[in-house]
Amino acid sequence: MIILLALLVVLVFVGLSFAIHLLWIVAVLFFIIWLVGYALGRGESAGRHRFYRW
């Protein structure tokens, strides 16, 4: 019983570490998309087209 409980705890930690790793990848992708949008929003025609409205 104790071995099964230990394996369950290990599986939970492995799942959490995978989820955290995946969230870091998603956060980096969103940051890159935000930077591209910010770069596209600068320039002569910045008033006519905007990637986002903040």
HELIX and SHEET records of a PDB file:
HELIX    1   1 ILE A    2  LEU A   40  1                                  39    
END                                                                             
